[in-house]
C-alpha cells in the first residue's frame, strides 16, 4: 500500500476517533445532567437515578461511542 493511502487512512481514522470521543462526552454530560435533575447527587446513598440513566437513550450512545473509538485506536495502531 502506498504511503499516501496510509496517510489518508490514518487521517480518516483520526476523524472517526474524534467524532466518537465527542459523542461520548456529549452522552456522558447528558446522563450526568439528567441524574442531577432527578436528585441523584448522592449516588452512593441513592443509586436509583444512576440506574435509571442506564435505561435512557444516552447510555447506548455512550457505549457505542466507546466501542467505535477503541476500534479506531486499534486500527491506527495496526497501521503503524
The first five atom37 places (N, CA, C, CB, O) and aatype in JSON, in Angstrom:
{
  "aatype": [20, 20, 20, 20, 20, 20, 20, 20, 20, 20, 20, 20, 20, 20, 20, 20, 20, 20, 20, 20, 20, 20, 20, 20, 20, 20, 20, 20, 20, 20, 20, 20, 20, 20, 20, 20, 20, 20, 20, 20, 20, 20, 20, 20, 20, 20, 20, 20, 20, 20, 20, 20, 20, 20, 20, 20, 20, 20, 20, 20, 20, 20, 20, 20, 20, 20, 20, 20, 20, 20, 20, 20, 20, 20, 20, 20, 20, 20, 20, 20],
  "atom_mask": [
    [1, 1, 1, 1, 1],
    [1, 1, 1, 1, 1],
    [1, 1, 1, 1, 1],
    [1, 1, 1, 1, 1],
    [1, 1, 1, 1, 1],
    [1, 1, 1, 1, 1],
    [1, 1, 1, 1, 1],
    [1, 1, 1, 1, 1],
    [1, 1, 1, 1, 1],
    [1, 1, 1, 1, 1],
    [1, 1, 1, 1, 1],
    [1, 1, 1, 1, 1],
    [1, 1, 1, 1, 1],
    [1, 1, 1, 1, 1],
    [1, 1, 1, 1, 1],
    [1, 1, 1, 1, 1],
    [1, 1, 1, 1, 1],
    [1, 1, 1, 1, 1],
    [1, 1, 1, 1, 1],
    [1, 1, 1, 1, 1],
    [1, 1, 1, 1, 1],
    [1, 1, 1, 1, 1],
    [1, 1, 1, 1, 1],
    [1, 1, 1, 1, 1],
    [1, 1, 1, 1, 1],
    [1, 1, 1, 1, 1],
    [1, 1, 1, 1, 1],
    [1, 1, 1, 1, 1],
    [1, 1, 1, 1, 1],
    [1, 1, 1, 1, 1],
    [1, 1, 1, 1, 1],
    [1, 1, 1, 1, 1],
    [1, 1, 1, 1, 1],
    [1, 1, 1, 1, 1],
    [1, 1, 1, 1, 1],
    [1, 1, 1, 1, 1],
    [1, 1, 1, 1, 1],
    [1, 1, 1, 1, 1],
    [1, 1, 1, 1, 1],
    [1, 1, 1, 1, 1],
    [1, 1, 1, 1, 1],
    [1, 1, 1, 1, 1],
    [1, 1, 1, 1, 1],
    [1, 1, 1, 1, 1],
    [1, 1, 1, 1, 1],
    [1, 1, 1, 1, 1],
    [1, 1, 1, 1, 1],
    [1, 1, 1, 1, 1],
    [1, 1, 1, 1, 1],
    [1, 1, 1, 1, 1],
    [1, 1, 1, 1, 1],
    [1, 1, 1, 1, 1],
    [1, 1, 1, 1, 1],
    [1, 1, 1, 1, 1],
    [1, 1, 1, 1, 1],
    [1, 1, 1, 1, 1],
    [1, 1, 1, 1, 1],
    [1, 1, 1, 1, 1],
    [1, 1, 1, 1, 1],
    [1, 1, 1, 1, 1],
    [1, 1, 1, 1, 1],
    [1, 1, 1, 1, 1],
    [1, 1, 1, 1, 1],
    [1, 1, 1, 1, 1],
    [1, 1, 1, 1, 1],
    [1, 1, 1, 1, 1],
    [1, 1, 1, 1, 1],
    [1, 1, 1, 1, 1],
    [1, 1, 1, 1, 1],
    [1, 1, 1, 1, 1],
    [1, 1, 1, 1, 1],
    [1, 1, 1, 1, 1],
    [1, 1, 1, 1, 1],
    [1, 1, 1, 1, 1],
    [1, 1, 1, 1, 1],
    [1, 1, 1, 1, 1],
    [1, 1, 1, 1, 1],
    [1, 1, 1, 1, 1],
    [1, 1, 1, 1, 1],
    [1, 1, 1, 1, 1]
  ],
  "atom_positions": [
    [[0.85, -1.17, 0.0], [0.0, 0.0, 0.0], [0.9, 1.24, 0.0], [-0.97, 0.0, 1.22], [1.93, 1.27, 0.67]],
    [[0.5, 2.23, -0.75], [1.34, 3.42, -0.86], [1.26, 4.26, 0.41], [0.94, 4.25, -2.08], [0.25, 4.22, 1.11]],
    [[2.3, 5.02, 0.7], [2.29, 5.87, 1.89], [1.19, 6.92, 1.88], [3.63, 6.55, 2.03], [0.68, 7.32, 2.93]],
    [[0.82, 7.36, 0.68], [-0.26, 8.35, 0.58], [-1.59, 7.76, 1.05], [-0.39, 8.86, -0.85], [-2.34, 8.42, 1.77]],
    [[-1.89, 6.53, 0.64], [-3.13, 5.89, 1.07], [-3.13, 5.59, 2.57], [-3.35, 4.59, 0.29], [-4.17, 5.67, 3.22]],
    [[-1.96, 5.26, 3.1], [-1.86, 5.02, 4.54], [-2.12, 6.31, 5.31], [-0.47, 4.45, 4.9], [-2.8, 6.31, 6.34]],
    [[-1.58, 7.42, 4.79], [-1.81, 8.72, 5.45], [-3.29, 9.1, 5.4], [-0.96, 9.81, 4.78], [-3.82, 9.63, 6.38]],
    [[-3.95, 8.83, 4.28], [-5.39, 9.12, 4.18], [-6.17, 8.24, 5.15], [-5.89, 8.92, 2.73], [-7.11, 8.71, 5.79]],
    [[-5.8, 6.97, 5.25], [-6.49, 6.05, 6.18], [-6.3, 6.49, 7.62], [-5.98, 4.61, 5.99], [-7.23, 6.45, 8.42]],
    [[-5.07, 6.92, 7.95], [-4.82, 7.37, 9.32], [-5.61, 8.64, 9.64], [-3.32, 7.63, 9.54], [-6.15, 8.78, 10.74]],
    [[-5.68, 9.54, 8.69], [-6.45, 10.77, 8.9], [-7.93, 10.49, 9.08], [-6.25, 11.71, 7.74], [-8.57, 11.09, 9.95]],
    [[-8.46, 9.61, 8.28], [-9.89, 9.28, 8.42], [-10.17, 8.55, 9.73], [-10.36, 8.43, 7.23], [-11.2, 8.78, 10.36]],
    [[-9.27, 7.68, 10.14], [-9.45, 7.01, 11.44], [-9.35, 7.99, 12.6], [-8.41, 5.9, 11.61], [-10.04, 7.84, 13.61]],
    [[-8.5, 8.99, 12.46], [-8.4, 10.02, 13.49], [-9.69, 10.82, 13.58], [-7.2, 10.94, 13.21], [-10.13, 11.17, 14.67]],
    [[-10.27, 11.12, 12.44], [-11.55, 11.84, 12.43], [-12.65, 10.99, 13.05], [-11.94, 12.23, 10.99], [-13.49, 11.5, 13.8]],
    [[-12.66, 9.69, 12.77], [-13.65, 8.78, 13.37], [-13.47, 8.74, 14.88], [-13.53, 7.36, 12.77], [-14.44, 8.77, 15.63]],
    [[-12.21, 8.66, 15.33], [-11.94, 8.63, 16.77], [-12.43, 9.91, 17.44], [-10.44, 8.44, 17.03], [-13.08, 9.86, 18.49]],
    [[-12.12, 11.06, 16.84], [-12.53, 12.33, 17.45], [-14.05, 12.47, 17.49], [-11.92, 13.5, 16.69], [-14.6, 12.99, 18.46]],
    [[-14.73, 12.03, 16.43], [-16.2, 12.1, 16.42], [-16.8, 11.2, 17.5], [-16.75, 11.69, 15.03], [-17.74, 11.6, 18.18]],
    [[-16.26, 10.01, 17.66], [-16.75, 9.1, 18.71], [-16.45, 9.66, 20.09], [-16.13, 7.7, 18.55], [-17.26, 9.52, 21.01]],
    [[-15.29, 10.29, 20.24], [-14.92, 10.88, 21.53], [-15.88, 12.01, 21.9], [-13.47, 11.41, 21.48], [-16.33, 12.1, 23.04]],
    [[-16.19, 12.87, 20.94], [-17.12, 13.98, 21.19], [-18.52, 13.43, 21.5], [-17.16, 14.94, 19.98], [-19.2, 13.94, 22.39]],
    [[-18.95, 12.41, 20.77], [-20.27, 11.82, 21.04], [-20.31, 11.2, 22.44], [-20.6, 10.75, 19.98], [-21.33, 11.3, 23.13]],
    [[-19.22, 10.57, 22.85], [-19.16, 10.0, 24.2], [-19.21, 11.07, 25.28], [-17.91, 9.18, 24.36], [-19.89, 10.9, 26.29]],
    [[-18.51, 12.17, 25.05], [-18.55, 13.27, 26.03], [-19.95, 13.86, 26.1], [-17.53, 14.38, 25.65], [-20.46, 14.14, 27.19]],
    [[-20.59, 14.04, 24.93], [-21.95, 14.59, 24.92], [-22.91, 13.68, 25.67], [-22.43, 14.77, 23.47], [-23.71, 14.16, 26.48]],
    [[-22.84, 12.39, 25.42], [-23.75, 11.46, 26.08], [-23.49, 11.42, 27.58], [-23.6, 10.05, 25.49], [-24.43, 11.36, 28.38]],
    [[-22.23, 11.45, 27.97], [-21.9, 11.42, 29.4], [-22.4, 12.68, 30.1], [-20.38, 11.28, 29.6], [-22.93, 12.6, 31.21]],
    [[-22.25, 13.84, 29.47], [-22.74, 15.07, 30.08], [-24.26, 15.07, 30.18], [-22.28, 16.27, 29.28], [-24.81, 15.55, 31.17]],
    [[-24.95, 14.53, 29.17], [-26.41, 14.45, 29.22], [-26.86, 13.51, 30.34], [-26.96, 13.98, 27.88], [-27.83, 13.8, 31.04]],
    [[-26.16, 12.38, 30.5], [-26.53, 11.45, 31.57], [-26.3, 12.09, 32.93], [-25.73, 10.14, 31.45], [-27.12, 11.93, 33.83]],
    [[-25.19, 12.8, 33.08], [-24.9, 13.47, 34.35], [-25.94, 14.54, 34.64], [-23.49, 14.08, 34.34], [-26.39, 14.67, 35.78]],
    [[-26.32, 15.32, 33.62], [-27.32, 16.36, 33.81], [-28.66, 15.76, 34.22], [-27.49, 17.18, 32.52], [-29.31, 16.26, 35.14]],
    [[-29.07, 14.7, 33.55], [-30.34, 14.06, 33.89], [-30.3, 13.48, 35.3], [-30.68, 12.96, 32.87], [-31.29, 13.53, 36.03]],
    [[-29.16, 12.93, 35.68], [-29.04, 12.35, 37.01], [-29.13, 13.42, 38.08], [-27.72, 11.59, 37.15], [-29.77, 13.22, 39.11]],
    [[-28.5, 14.57, 37.84], [-28.58, 15.66, 38.82], [-29.97, 16.25, 38.9], [-27.58, 16.74, 38.48], [-30.42, 16.64, 39.98]],
    [[-30.66, 16.32, 37.76], [-32.02, 16.88, 37.77], [-32.99, 15.99, 38.54], [-32.53, 17.07, 36.34], [-33.98, 16.49, 39.08]],
    [[-32.73, 14.7, 38.59], [-33.63, 13.8, 39.31], [-33.2, 13.62, 40.76], [-33.68, 12.44, 38.61], [-33.71, 12.73, 41.45]],
    [[-32.29, 14.42, 41.23], [-31.88, 14.36, 42.62], [-30.83, 13.32, 42.9], [-33.06, 14.1, 43.48], [-30.76, 12.79, 44.01]],
    [[-30.01, 13.01, 41.93], [-29.01, 11.97, 42.09], [-27.65, 12.46, 42.48], [-28.9, 11.2, 40.86], [-26.64, 11.94, 41.99]],
    [[-27.59, 13.44, 43.33], [-26.29, 13.97, 43.72], [-25.52, 12.97, 44.59], [-26.46, 15.3, 44.47], [-24.31, 12.84, 44.47]],
    [[-26.23, 12.29, 45.45], [-25.58, 11.35, 46.35], [-25.86, 9.92, 45.86], [-26.09, 11.54, 47.83], [-26.7, 9.21, 46.42]],
    [[-25.16, 9.52, 44.82], [-25.44, 8.25, 44.17], [-25.08, 7.06, 45.04], [-24.71, 8.16, 42.87], [-25.61, 5.97, 44.83]],
    [[-24.18, 7.24, 46.0], [-23.81, 6.12, 46.86], [-24.95, 5.81, 47.84], [-22.52, 6.44, 47.63], [-25.17, 4.65, 48.19]],
    [[-25.66, 6.85, 48.27], [-26.77, 6.66, 49.19], [-28.03, 6.24, 48.44], [-27.04, 7.94, 49.99], [-28.78, 5.37, 48.89]],
    [[-28.27, 6.86, 47.27], [-29.47, 6.58, 46.49], [-29.06, 6.32, 45.04], [-30.49, 7.77, 46.58], [-28.98, 7.26, 44.25]],
    [[-28.8, 5.08, 44.68], [-28.32, 4.79, 43.32], [-29.43, 4.73, 42.27], [-27.57, 3.5, 43.31], [-29.15, 4.45, 41.11]],
    [[-30.68, 4.97, 42.66], [-31.79, 4.84, 41.72], [-31.67, 5.76, 40.49], [-33.08, 5.12, 42.43], [-31.91, 5.29, 39.38]],
    [[-31.3, 7.05, 40.63], [-31.16, 7.89, 39.43], [-30.04, 7.41, 38.5], [-30.9, 9.33, 39.82], [-30.16, 7.53, 37.28]],
    [[-28.96, 6.88, 39.06], [-27.88, 6.39, 38.22], [-28.32, 5.14, 37.44], [-26.63, 6.07, 39.08], [-28.0, 4.99, 36.26]],
    [[-29.05, 4.26, 38.1], [-29.54, 3.06, 37.44], [-30.6, 3.43, 36.39], [-30.12, 2.06, 38.47], [-30.68, 2.8, 35.34]],
    [[-31.4, 4.46, 36.68], [-32.39, 4.91, 35.71], [-31.73, 5.48, 34.46], [-33.32, 5.96, 36.34], [-32.29, 5.41, 33.37]],
    [[-30.54, 6.05, 34.61], [-29.81, 6.57, 33.46], [-29.4, 5.46, 32.5], [-28.58, 7.33, 33.91], [-29.28, 5.7, 31.3]],
    [[-29.19, 4.27, 33.0], [-28.79, 3.16, 32.14], [-29.9, 2.79, 31.17], [-28.41, 1.94, 32.98], [-29.65, 2.16, 30.15]],
    [[-31.13, 3.17, 31.5], [-32.27, 2.88, 30.62], [-32.54, 4.02, 29.65], [-33.51, 2.61, 31.46], [-33.43, 3.9, 28.8]],
    [[-31.8, 5.11, 29.75], [-32.02, 6.24, 28.85], [-31.37, 5.98, 27.5], [-31.48, 7.54, 29.47], [-30.64, 5.0, 27.34]],
    [[-31.62, 6.86, 26.55], [-31.09, 6.68, 25.21], [-29.61, 7.05, 25.14], [-31.88, 7.52, 24.22], [-28.91, 6.59, 24.23]],
    [[-29.13, 7.85, 26.06], [-27.73, 8.28, 26.01], [-26.76, 7.17, 26.39], [-27.52, 9.46, 26.92], [-25.61, 7.17, 25.94]],
    [[-27.2, 6.22, 27.19], [-26.27, 5.16, 27.62], [-25.83, 4.28, 26.47], [-26.93, 4.31, 28.69], [-24.63, 4.01, 26.34]],
    [[-26.75, 3.8, 25.6], [-26.27, 3.03, 24.44], [-25.41, 3.87, 23.49], [-27.45, 2.46, 23.67], [-24.46, 3.35, 22.89]],
    [[-25.74, 5.16, 23.36], [-24.9, 6.03, 22.52], [-23.5, 6.09, 23.1], [-25.51, 7.45, 22.42], [-22.52, 6.04, 22.36]],
    [[-23.39, 6.21, 24.42], [-22.09, 6.27, 25.08], [-21.3, 4.98, 24.86], [-22.26, 6.55, 26.57], [-20.11, 5.02, 24.55]],
    [[-21.96, 3.84, 25.04], [-21.28, 2.55, 24.87], [-20.82, 2.36, 23.43], [-22.21, 1.4, 25.3], [-19.7, 1.91, 23.18]],
    [[-21.68, 2.7, 22.47], [-21.3, 2.56, 21.06], [-20.15, 3.49, 20.72], [-22.5, 2.85, 20.15], [-19.26, 3.12, 19.96]],
    [[-20.16, 4.71, 21.27], [-19.06, 5.65, 21.02], [-17.75, 5.12, 21.57], [-19.38, 7.02, 21.63], [-16.7, 5.28, 20.94]],
    [[-17.8, 4.5, 22.73], [-16.57, 3.94, 23.32], [-16.05, 2.79, 22.44], [-16.83, 3.43, 24.77], [-14.85, 2.68, 22.22]],
    [[-16.94, 1.95, 21.96], [-16.52, 0.82, 21.11], [-15.94, 1.32, 19.79], [-17.71, -0.11, 20.83], [-14.92, 0.81, 19.33]],
    [[-16.57, 2.32, 19.19], [-16.06, 2.86, 17.93], [-14.71, 3.53, 18.13], [-17.05, 3.86, 17.32], [-13.81, 3.36, 17.32]],
    [[-14.56, 4.29, 19.22], [-13.28, 4.94, 19.49], [-12.19, 3.92, 19.74], [-13.4, 5.88, 20.69], [-11.06, 4.09, 19.28]],
    [[-12.49, 2.86, 20.47], [-11.49, 1.82, 20.71], [-11.11, 1.11, 19.41], [-12.02, 0.79, 21.74], [-9.95, 0.77, 19.2]],
    [[-12.08, 0.89, 18.55], [-11.79, 0.27, 17.26], [-10.92, 1.17, 16.39], [-13.07, -0.06, 16.53], [-10.03, 0.68, 15.69]],
    [[-11.17, 2.47, 16.43], [-10.35, 3.39, 15.65], [-8.92, 3.42, 16.16], [-10.94, 4.79, 15.68], [-7.97, 3.45, 15.38]],
    [[-8.76, 3.4, 17.48], [-7.4, 3.38, 18.05], [-6.69, 2.09, 17.68], [-7.44, 3.54, 19.58], [-5.51, 2.11, 17.35]],
    [[-7.4, 0.97, 17.74], [-6.79, -0.31, 17.38], [-6.38, -0.33, 15.91], [-7.76, -1.46, 17.68], [-5.32, -0.86, 15.56]],
    [[-7.21, 0.24, 15.05], [-6.87, 0.29, 13.63], [-5.69, 1.21, 13.38], [-8.06, 0.75, 12.82], [-4.85, 0.93, 12.52]],
    [[-5.62, 2.32, 14.12], [-4.47, 3.22, 13.98], [-3.18, 2.53, 14.41], [-4.68, 4.51, 14.82], [-2.14, 2.7, 13.78]],
    [[-3.25, 1.76, 15.48], [-2.07, 1.02, 15.93], [-1.68, -0.06, 14.92], [-2.32, 0.39, 17.32], [-0.49, -0.34, 14.72]],
    [[-2.67, -0.67, 14.28], [-2.38, -1.71, 13.3], [-1.72, -1.12, 12.05], [-3.67, -2.44, 12.93], [-0.89, -1.77, 11.42]],
    [[-2.1, 0.1, 11.71], [-1.48, 0.75, 10.55], [-0.05, 1.19, 10.84], [-2.31, 1.94, 10.12], [0.75, 1.39, 9.92]],
    [[0.26, 1.35, 12.11], [1.63, 1.71, 12.48], [1.78, 3.14, 12.61], [2.61, 1.21, 11.51], [2.87, 3.62, 12.92]]
  ]
}
